[in-house]
Amino acid sequence: MSGSLLREKIIPSGLVLILVLAILIAFSPAQNNTPLFDESYLLAWLKHCLGSGLTAADTTAYLLAPAADARDGLTMPGAATTLIFAALSGVNYQLLRLLQLVLHTGSALLLGLALIGCLSNEEEQDEDAPRMPTICLAFAAALFFGISPLAPEAASWLFGLPVQWATFLILLSTAGLMWCDRLDAQNSPRGKIALLIIAAAGVGAPWISLKAGLAFLLPLALLATKFLLQKSRRSRPLVLVMALIAVSGLAAQIFSYTQAQPIPETIESLKIEKIALDDGGKHQSLLEAGPAANLQAILLPVNRNIDTKYNKVLRFLYFFLPLPLLFFLLALVTSGTMRALGLTTLAATALGAVACGAGIDSQNFYGARWLYPLLPLTGIFWACLCLSPLYINAGEGLRHKVALAIRYCITAALILALGVFFCQRTYRQNLSYKSNGKLWQVIKQAISAAGQKETSPFIIVRGLPQSLSIAPILSPFSPQLLDTQSGLPRSTSMAAGRLKHALAAGNYRGLLMHWEKQWNAFAGTDLNIVDTPFPGSVPAAAIAGKLSPPLMYYHGAIKLDGSSQNLLMESHSKIGPALRMQGYGLGPLDGDFLYAEAKIDVPQSERAKADNSKDEILELHWLTNWQGDWDGRDRKVTTSGPASDGQYHRYYFPLNTLAWTTSGLPTNLMLGFPAHSTVALKSIGLCREALPSLKITAVHRADNNHNYFSHFCLNYPDVDELGLCAVYGHDNALNVQYDVKAIAGASEAIIEVVPAEGTLHDENSAAPLPQSFKFTEKATSGELKITADQLHGSGIYSVRVFAAGADHKIIGHSSDSLKCLIDPTL
C-alpha cells in the first residue's frame, strides 16, 4: 500500500467515519426524544400553515411573527426556512430531528474541508493529498465543533433550525472560498458558477438568522490565514467574495442592533436571586452575563444546571488546559502555520464573543444557539491546542521516527481526552432535553385528564417547570391557560383581578392547579382559609405578637414604644428595616389591598430625587403553604407614598395579583421599608377600595371554526369573566368601556395600554408606566375604540383605566388590568 493512497483514501475515510460516529453518539438521545412544550406549539403551528396553504393569511402571519425571544433576530427568510423543512419532512418530528443532525454533521465536514483547503501548500496542490498534520488538524476541528457542548440548543431544538441552516451555508461558502484556488475562477464557466454559489450562500446566510451574521468571521479568519501563509495564487475572486460576505454579515449585525431586543420577563425573572435578608440579595457577576459569559462558556463548557458534580467536571478542565496551552505557546514560536491559524481564529473568536448581541447564561447555557455560528472558530481553536505538539519544530533530532511517534501519541491523547469530555457533556445536554420532553408528555396527559374531569376546554396551571421550554414562553412564576385537548397554551398571560373575582364567585376553582414535582401530578390550589380569618386591622401590639421570630430575638432592631401604639424600626444601611410576621388566616381571595399605616422618615441625603418627589418605595413579600421560601421574583408587590413629613400615611399594597391569588394560602408576611429609614408602624390590615371599572370586547368576534396561532397562544379566548379578549386583523378594533364615577373628585379618565413588551408587576397601582400608551377621555364613563393601527406592533397588551381630577392628575388606584391579544396579520 503506497503512502499516497494511505493519505488520500484510507486515513481520511477512517477519520470521517470516527467523526460521524462521535456526533451520532453525542446526539443519540435527540433522535428518539419527544417534543418540548414550545416545540409542540411550533409543530402544531407549522402543520396548520401547511394545511392552510402557503398563500393563506395564517402562513403570512407565521412568517411575520416575532421570535419567542426577540434577541434571536428571527427574519422572514428564517421562518420560511423552518416552514420549508417542515414541508419536506411532512411535519414529522423525528425526520426534522434527523435533518438537524444531518445539517450539523454536514457543517462539521465542511469545516474540516475548509481547513484542508486553507492549509494545503502551494507546492502540494499537484500532489494527491495534503500533509498528515493538516488532515489531523481538520479532523480535530470538525470533531470539536461537531460534539461541542454548546451545539445542542441549535442542533437539537426545532427553533434553532434557522441559525443552524444559516451556519451551514456560511460553512459551505467558506469551504468554497478555501478551495477556490483549485478552480479556474477567472476563466472557467464552472469556476464562475462556483463563485456565484459561494457568494450567494455567504451573502444570504446572515439574513436567515441575524445571529448568524457573526459567522462571517470564520471565512475572514481563514482567508487571513491563507494570505499570511502566502498560499493564495488568485486573490481577486477571494477578496471580492469575502468583501460581499463581510458587508452582508456586518449589515445583518447592525440591523440586529437597531431592533428592540428586550430580555423576556421569563428569563429576566430567573436571574433574580432569592431574597437575602442579611446582604440585600445577590446579583450576577460579570462572568455570568454579557460577553464574559460567552467567553466563559466557550472555555468552560459545563452546564451547571444539569451537572450536579460540575465542580469535579470543571477541575478536569483546570488540570487539562495547562498542558495543551504550553504546547500551543511553543508551537507559536516555531510554526508559522500555528501563528497564522491559531492567532487569527483566537482573535476572531474573542471578537465574536464580545460582539454577540446578547450574552448566553453561562450557568445553564440558555442562549447557546447564539454562539452556534462561532463554534466552528472555537473548534479550530481547540484543535490548535490539541494539535500543537505536531507543529513544534525543535531541530533535526525531533524528526526522528521515535520522537515523531511520541508527538503523535501526545496529540492523540489530547484529542481523545477532550473529545470524550465534550461528548459526555453534549450527551448529557441532549439527554436533559429528552427527559424534559418525556416530562411534558406526562404533564400533557395530566392536563387532558383534568379537562375531562372538569369538562372544561382549558385549565389554569401554575408551577410548570421552565425547563419544559427553551423558548421563554413558559414562566414558573405565572399561571398558564392551557388547552385541555392539545396541551398548547391558550394564553401565556392572565388578568389577575378578573381571575380573583371569578374565583371568589365560585367559578373556575376546580380548574386552578399547580404542578407538584414530587408527586409528578397536579394538585388543586388552596383557596379556603382553614384558620380564624385574618382580622381587618392589626394594631402594633398584635403585630408584635405575630412576629417571626418572636420580638425578643430582634435585639432591639424592632421594639414597641412606651404606649404600645407603634412598632419602632430603624436602619442605617441600604437594606432598610424589615419585619416578618405570621400570616395565618389570610386567604388568596382576601381584600383588594393590604395596607400598612406608618410614619416613615428618611434622611434628606437618601430621599428619592428621580422625580423631585418625596415618595418612597415599600415592599411586601409572603410565603405560602406550598412555597416556603422568600422569592422576590414572584411573591412580591411594591407601593410608594410620601415620607419624611412627620405624618402617618396608609401605604396600599395591591393584592389583585396572580402571585397572591394562585400561590396557595399565605402563611408569613414580610414588610420592607426604605433604606436608611426610621419607621413607626401603627397597624396593618386588609381593605377594599373603590376602583375604576373597565370592560373590553372585540368589535367583532373571531371565527370559532378557525384555529388562530398567534404569539404562542392557540385560539386566544374571548372570555370576559377572565378579562381576556382577542383582536385579529386590521379591520377589527378593541372596544373599551370605562367608568370612573366611583372615584371621588374624578372628572376624566385616562386609559392606559401597556405595550406587549411591558409588564405590569403591580396591579391597581397609582401611576401608569412610562412606556405605555395613554388615551385621555373627558367623560367619567363611556366607550373608546382602539384600532390595531393605533398600537405599535402586535402581541398581548394590558389595558386599565385611571381616574383623574380637574387638574388632570391621577386620583386613587387604577382598575384591574385586562389582557388583549392584538394581531393585525390574521
Residue pairs with C-beta under 8 A, 6 or more apart in sequence:
1 10
4 127
4 128
4 129
5 128
7 128
7 129
7 130
7 132
7 135
8 128
8 129
11 132
11 135
12 129
12 135
15 135
15 136
15 139
16 109
18 139
18 143
19 105
19 108
19 109
19 112
19 139
19 142
19 143
19 146
20 105
22 143
22 146
22 147
22 419
22 423
23 101
23 104
23 105
23 108
23 146
23 147
24 101
25 423
25 427
26 146
26 147
26 422
26 423
26 426
26 427
26 430
27 101
27 104
27 152
27 155
27 156
27 426
27 427
27 430
28 427
28 430
29 427
29 430
29 431
29 433
29 434
30 97
30 100
30 101
30 152
30 155
30 156
30 430
30 433
30 434
31 94
31 97
31 98
31 101
32 94
32 434
33 97
33 430
33 433
33 434
33 437
33 438
34 93
34 434
34 437
34 438
34 440
34 441
35 43
35 93
35 158
35 437
35 440
36 157
36 433
36 436
36 437
36 440
36 468
36 469
36 470
37 440
37 464
37 468
37 469
37 473
37 474
38 68
38 159
38 469
38 470
38 471
38 473
38 474
38 712
39 93
39 157
39 158
39 159
39 437
40 440
40 444
40 486
40 487
40 488
41 473
41 488
41 489
41 709
41 712
41 714
42 82
42 158
42 159
43 86
43 91
43 93
43 158
44 486
44 488
44 709
44 714
45 62
45 709
46 62
46 82
46 83
46 86
46 91
47 86
47 91
48 58
48 707
48 709
49 56
49 58
49 59
49 62
49 83
50 83
50 86
50 87
50 91
52 58
52 59
53 59
57 825
57 826
58 709
58 826
59 83
60 825
61 709
61 710
61 823
61 825
61 826
62 79
62 83
62 709
63 76
63 79
63 80
63 83
64 76
64 79
64 825
65 79
65 710
65 711
65 825
66 74
66 711
66 793
66 795
67 73
67 74
67 159
67 471
68 159
68 264
68 471
68 472
68 473
68 712
69 264
69 267
69 367
69 471
69 472
70 259
70 260
70 261
70 262
70 264
70 757
71 261
71 263
71 357
71 358
71 367
71 370
72 159
72 163
72 209
72 210
72 211
72 369
72 370
73 209
73 210
73 211
73 213
73 252
73 256
73 259
73 357
74 162
74 209
74 210
75 162
75 207
75 208
75 209
75 210
77 204
77 207
77 208
78 162
78 163
78 166
78 208
78 209
79 162
81 161
81 162
81 165
81 208
82 158
82 159
82 161
82 162
85 96
85 99
85 161
85 165
86 96
88 99
89 95
89 96
89 99
96 158
96 161
97 156
100 155
100 156
100 158
100 160
100 161
100 164
101 155
103 155
103 164
103 165
103 168
104 146
104 151
104 155
104 164
105 146
106 168
107 145
107 146
107 164
107 167
107 168
107 171
107 376
108 142
108 143
108 145
108 146
108 379
109 142
110 168
110 171
110 172
110 174
110 175
111 138
111 141
111 142
111 145
111 171
111 174
111 175
111 376
111 379
111 380
112 138
112 139
112 141
112 142
113 138
113 175
113 178
113 179
114 171
114 174
114 175
114 177
114 178
114 218
114 219
114 222
115 134
115 137
115 138
115 141
115 142
115 178
115 222
115 380
116 130
116 134
116 135
116 138
116 178
117 175
117 178
117 179
117 181
117 182
118 178
118 222
118 225
118 226
118 231
118 341
119 130
119 134
119 137
119 138
119 225
119 229
119 231
119 337
119 341
120 130
120 134
120 231
121 130
121 131
121 231
122 230
122 231
122 233
124 130
124 131
125 181
125 182
129 135
133 387
133 390
133 391
136 387
136 390
136 411
137 341
137 383
137 384
137 387
137 390
138 383
140 379
140 382
140 383
140 386
140 387
140 415
141 376
141 379
141 380
141 382
141 383
142 379
143 379
143 383
143 415
143 419
144 378
144 379
144 382
144 383
144 418
144 419
144 422
145 151
145 375
145 376
145 378
145 379
146 379
147 419
147 422
147 423
147 426
148 301
148 375
148 378
148 379
148 422
148 426
149 301
149 302
149 303
149 365
149 422
149 425
149 426
149 429
150 297
150 298
150 301
150 365
150 368
150 371
150 372
150 375
150 378
151 368
151 372
151 375
151 426
152 368
152 426
152 429
152 430
152 433
153 160
153 365
153 366
153 367
153 368
153 369
153 372
153 429
153 470
154 160
154 163
154 164
154 167
154 368
154 369
154 372
155 164
155 372
156 429
156 430
156 433
157 369
157 433
157 470
159 369
159 470
159 471
160 369
160 372
162 208
162 209
162 212
163 208
163 209
163 211
163 212
163 369
163 370
163 372
163 373
164 372
165 208
165 209
166 205
166 206
166 208
166 209
166 212
166 215
166 373
167 205
167 212
167 215
167 372
167 373
167 375
167 376
169 201
169 202
169 204
169 205
169 208
170 201
170 202
170 205
170 206
170 212
170 215
170 216
170 218
170 219
170 245
170 373
171 215
171 218
171 376
172 198
172 201
173 198
173 199
173 201
173 202
173 205
173 219
173 241
173 245
174 202
174 218
174 219
174 222
174 376
176 194
176 195
176 197
176 198
176 201
177 198
177 202
177 219
177 222
177 223
177 238
177 241
177 242
178 222
178 223
178 226
180 191
180 194
180 195
180 198
180 234
180 237
180 238
180 241
181 231
181 232
181 233
181 234
183 190
183 191
183 194
183 195
184 191
185 191
185 192
185 194
185 195
185 234
185 237
186 234
186 236
186 237
195 237
195 241
198 241
199 241
199 244
199 245
202 216
202 219
202 241
202 244
202 245
202 248
203 244
203 245
203 248
204 248
205 212
205 215
205 248
206 212
206 213
206 215
206 216
206 248
206 249
206 251
206 252
206 253
207 248
207 252
210 252
210 253
210 255
210 256
211 256
211 356
211 357
211 369
211 370
211 372
211 373
212 252
212 372
212 373
213 248
213 249
213 250
213 251
213 252
213 253
213 256
213 373
214 249
214 253
214 352
214 355
214 356
214 373
214 374
215 249
215 373
215 374
215 376
216 245
216 246
216 248
216 249
216 250
217 249
217 348
217 349
217 351
217 352
217 374
217 377
218 348
218 373
218 376
218 377
219 242
219 245
220 242
220 245
220 246
220 348
221 344
221 345
221 347
221 348
221 377
221 380
222 344
223 238
223 242
224 340
224 344
225 340
225 341
225 344
225 345
226 232
226 238
227 235
228 336
228 339
228 340
228 344
229 336
229 337
229 340
232 238
253 355
253 357
256 357
257 357
260 757
261 357
261 358
262 757
263 358
264 472
265 472
265 475
265 759
266 466
266 472
266 473
266 474
266 475
267 361
267 366
267 472
269 475
269 477
269 633
269 634
270 466
270 633
271 284
271 289
271 361
272 281
272 632
272 633
273 281
273 282
273 283
274 281
274 629
274 630
274 631
274 632
274 633
275 281
275 621
275 630
275 631
275 632
276 282
277 575
277 578
277 630
279 575
280 574
280 575
281 632
286 292
287 293
287 296
287 362
288 296
288 361
288 362
288 363
289 359
289 361
290 359
291 353
291 354
291 355
291 356
291 359
292 359
293 359
293 360
293 361
293 362
294 353
294 354
294 356
294 359
294 360
294 362
294 371
295 350
295 353
296 362
297 360
297 362
297 365
297 368
297 371
298 349
298 353
298 371
298 374
298 378
299 317
300 314
300 317
300 362
301 422
301 425
302 310
302 313
302 314
302 317
302 425
303 310
303 363
303 364
303 365
303 425
303 428
303 429
303 432
304 310
304 363
304 364
305 363
305 364
305 365
306 364
306 428
306 429
306 432
307 313
307 425
307 428
313 425
316 421
317 421
320 417
320 418
320 421
321 385
323 414
324 385
324 386
324 388
324 414
325 385
327 385
327 388
327 389
327 392
327 410
328 338
328 342
328 384
328 385
328 388
330 388
330 392
331 338
331 342
331 384
331 388
331 389
331 391
331 392
332 338
332 339
332 342
332 343
334 391
334 392
334 393
334 394
335 391
335 392
335 393
337 391
338 384
338 388
338 391
341 380
341 384
342 381
342 384
342 388
345 377
345 380
345 381
345 384
346 381
346 384
348 377
349 374
349 377
349 378
349 381
352 373
352 374
352 377
353 371
353 374
356 370
356 371
356 374
357 370
358 367
358 370
359 367
360 366
360 367
360 368
360 370
360 371
361 367
365 429
366 470
382 418
385 414
386 411
386 414
386 415
386 418
387 411
387 415
389 407
389 410
389 411
389 414
390 407
390 408
390 411
392 398
392 407
397 403
398 404
398 407
432 467
436 465
436 467
436 468
439 465
439 468
440 468
440 487
442 520
443 464
443 468
443 487
443 515
444 487
446 521
446 522
447 459
447 461
447 482
447 484
447 487
447 522
448 484
448 485
448 487
450 459
450 484
450 511
450 513
450 522
451 457
451 458
451 459
451 484
451 485
452 484
453 510
454 510
454 511
456 484
456 510
456 511
457 483
457 484
457 485
458 481
458 482
458 483
458 484
458 490
458 511
458 717
459 481
459 482
459 484
459 511
459 512
459 513
460 479
460 480
460 481
460 482
460 494
460 499
460 508
460 511
460 512
460 513
460 662
461 479
461 480
461 482
461 513
461 514
461 515
461 522
462 478
462 479
462 480
462 512
462 513
462 514
462 515
462 525
462 662
462 663
463 476
463 514
463 515
463 516
464 474
464 476
464 480
464 515
465 476
465 515
465 517
466 474
466 475
466 476
468 474
471 712
473 489
473 492
473 712
474 480
474 489
474 492
475 492
477 633
477 634
477 659
478 492
478 493
478 494
478 658
479 494
479 512
479 658
479 662
480 489
480 491
480 492
481 489
481 490
481 491
481 492
481 494
481 717
481 722
481 724
482 488
482 489
482 490
483 489
483 490
483 714
483 715
486 714
488 714
489 712
489 713
489 714
490 713
490 714
490 715
490 716
490 717
491 713
491 716
491 717
491 724
491 796
491 819
491 821
492 711
492 712
492 713
492 796
493 796
493 798
493 819
494 658
494 722
494 723
494 724
494 819
495 722
495 723
495 724
495 816
495 817
495 818
495 819
496 656
496 657
496 658
496 661
496 763
496 816
496 817
497 656
497 723
497 763
497 764
497 815
497 816
497 817
498 721
498 722
498 723
498 816
498 818
499 508
499 658
499 661
499 662
499 722
499 723
500 588
500 589
500 656
500 660
500 661
501 816
502 508
502 721
502 722
503 509
503 512
503 527
503 588
503 589
503 661
504 589
507 721
508 722
509 524
509 527
510 524
512 524
512 525
512 527
512 662
513 522
513 523
513 524
513 525
514 522
514 523
514 525
514 626
514 662
514 664
515 521
515 522
515 523
516 522
516 523
516 626
523 626
525 588
525 662
525 663
525 664
526 588
526 625
526 626
526 664
526 665
527 587
527 588
527 589
528 587
529 585
529 586
529 587
529 590
529 665
530 665
531 584
531 585
532 585
533 585
533 587
533 590
534 583
534 584
534 585
534 586
534 587
534 590
534 686
535 542
535 585
535 685
536 685
536 686
536 687
537 683
537 684
537 685
538 546
538 683
538 684
538 685
539 565
539 682
539 683
540 560
540 564
540 565
540 566
540 567
540 681
540 682
540 683
541 560
541 564
543 567
543 579
543 581
543 681
543 683
543 684
544 551
544 558
544 560
544 564
544 567
545 551
546 581
546 582
547 554
547 558
547 579
547 580
547 581
547 582
548 580
548 581
548 582
548 668
549 580
551 558
551 559
551 560
557 569
557 570
557 577
558 567
558 568
558 569
558 577
558 579
559 567
559 568
560 566
560 567
560 568
561 567
561 568
561 680
565 682
566 599
566 680
566 681
566 682
567 579
567 679
567 680
567 681
568 678
568 679
568 680
568 681
569 577
569 578
569 579
569 673
569 678
569 679
569 681
570 577
570 677
570 678
570 679
571 577
571 673
571 675
571 676
571 677
571 678
572 676
573 675
573 676
574 675
574 676
575 675
576 672
576 673
576 674
576 675
576 676
576 677
577 672
577 673
577 677
577 678
577 679
578 670
578 671
578 672
578 673
579 670
579 671
579 681
580 668
580 669
580 670
581 668
581 669
581 670
582 667
582 668
582 669
583 622
583 623
583 666
583 667
583 668
583 669
584 667
586 665
586 666
586 669
586 686
587 665
587 666
588 660
588 661
588 662
588 663
588 664
588 665
588 666
589 661
590 655
590 686
591 655
591 686
591 687
591 688
592 654
592 655
592 656
592 687
592 688
592 689
592 691
592 764
593 652
593 653
593 654
593 655
593 686
593 687
593 688
593 689
593 764
593 813
594 620
594 652
594 653
594 655
594 669
594 684
594 685
594 686
595 650
595 651
595 652
595 653
595 684
595 685
595 686
595 687
596 618
596 650
596 651
596 653
596 671
596 681
596 683
596 684
597 648
597 649
597 650
597 651
597 681
597 682
597 683
597 684
597 685
598 648
598 649
598 651
598 673
598 679
598 680
598 681
598 682
599 646
599 647
599 648
599 649
599 679
599 680
599 682
600 616
600 643
600 644
600 649
600 673
600 674
600 677
600 678
600 679
601 643
601 644
601 646
601 677
601 678
601 679
602 616
602 643
602 644
602 674
602 675
602 676
602 677
602 678
603 676
604 644
606 674
606 675
606 676
606 677
607 614
607 616
607 643
607 644
608 614
608 615
608 616
608 617
614 642
614 643
614 644
614 645
615 640
615 641
615 642
615 643
616 640
616 641
616 642
616 643
616 673
616 674
616 677
617 638
617 639
617 640
617 674
618 638
618 639
618 640
618 641
618 651
618 653
618 671
618 672
618 673
618 674
619 636
619 637
619 638
619 670
619 671
619 672
620 636
620 637
620 638
620 639
620 653
620 669
620 670
620 671
620 672
621 630
621 631
621 632
621 635
621 636
621 669
621 670
621 672
622 635
622 660
622 666
622 667
622 668
622 669
622 670
623 629
623 630
623 635
623 666
623 667
623 668
624 635
624 663
624 664
624 665
624 666
624 667
625 664
625 665
625 667
626 663
626 664
627 634
627 635
627 663
627 664
628 667
630 670
634 659
634 663
635 659
635 660
635 663
636 659
636 761
637 653
637 654
637 655
637 657
637 659
637 660
637 761
637 762
638 653
638 761
638 762
639 651
639 652
639 653
639 654
639 762
639 765
639 766
640 651
640 766
641 649
641 650
641 651
642 649
643 649
643 674
643 677
648 680
648 682
652 687
652 689
652 813
654 762
654 763
654 764
654 765
654 813
655 686
656 763
656 764
656 816
657 762
657 763
660 666
671 681
671 684
673 679
689 812
689 813
690 742
690 743
690 744
690 812
691 742
691 743
691 764
691 812
691 813
691 814
691 815
691 816
692 738
692 739
692 740
692 742
692 743
692 746
692 749
692 801
692 802
692 803
692 812
692 814
692 815
693 738
693 739
693 740
693 742
693 801
693 815
694 736
694 737
694 738
694 739
694 799
694 800
694 801
694 815
694 816
694 818
695 720
695 736
695 737
695 738
695 818
696 723
696 725
696 734
696 735
696 736
696 737
696 799
696 818
696 820
697 718
697 720
697 725
697 734
697 735
697 737
698 718
698 725
698 726
698 727
698 728
698 732
698 733
698 734
698 735
699 727
699 732
699 733
699 734
699 735
699 785
700 732
701 718
702 708
702 715
702 718
702 726
702 728
707 714
707 715
708 714
708 715
708 716
708 726
708 728
708 823
708 826
710 716
710 726
710 728
710 794
710 821
710 823
710 826
711 756
711 794
711 795
711 796
711 821
711 823
713 796
713 821
716 724
716 726
716 821
717 724
717 726
718 724
718 725
718 726
723 816
723 817
723 818
723 819
724 818
724 819
724 820
724 821
725 734
725 818
725 819
725 820
725 821
726 820
726 821
726 823
727 733
727 734
727 788
727 820
727 821
727 822
727 823
728 823
728 824
728 826
729 788
729 823
729 824
729 825
729 826
730 787
730 788
730 789
730 824
732 787
732 788
733 785
733 786
733 787
733 788
734 785
734 786
734 787
734 799
734 820
734 822
735 783
735 784
735 785
736 751
736 783
736 784
736 785
736 786
736 799
736 801
737 782
737 783
738 749
738 751
738 777
738 781
738 782
738 783
738 784
738 801
738 815
739 780
739 781
740 746
740 748
740 749
740 780
740 781
740 801
740 802
740 803
740 804
741 780
741 781
743 803
743 811
743 812
744 811
745 803
745 805
745 811
746 780
746 803
746 804
746 805
746 811
747 778
747 780
747 804
747 805
747 806
748 776
748 777
748 778
748 779
748 780
748 803
748 804
748 805
748 808
749 776
749 777
749 779
749 780
749 781
749 782
749 801
749 802
749 803
749 804
750 768
750 774
750 775
750 776
750 777
750 801
750 802
750 803
750 804
750 810
751 774
751 775
751 776
751 777
751 784
751 799
751 800
751 801
752 768
752 769
752 772
752 773
752 774
752 799
752 800
752 801
752 802
752 814
753 772
753 773
753 774
753 775
753 786
753 791
753 797
753 798
753 799
754 760
754 769
754 771
754 772
754 797
754 798
754 799
754 800
754 817
755 771
755 772
755 773
755 791
755 792
755 793
755 795
755 797
756 793
756 794
756 795
756 796
756 797
756 822
757 795
758 769
758 771
758 772
758 798
760 769
760 798
760 800
760 817
763 814
763 816
763 817
764 813
764 814
764 815
764 816
765 813
765 814
766 810
766 812
766 813
766 814
767 810
768 774
768 802
768 810
768 814
773 790
773 791
773 792
775 784
775 786
776 804
776 808
777 784
780 803
788 794
788 822
788 823
788 824
789 824
791 797
791 822
794 822
794 823
794 824
794 825
795 821
795 822
796 819
796 820
796 821
796 822
797 819
797 820
797 821
797 822
798 817
798 818
798 819
799 817
799 818
799 819
799 820
800 814
800 815
800 816
800 817
800 818
801 814
801 815
802 810
802 811
802 812
802 814
802 815
803 810
803 811
803 812
804 810
804 811
805 811
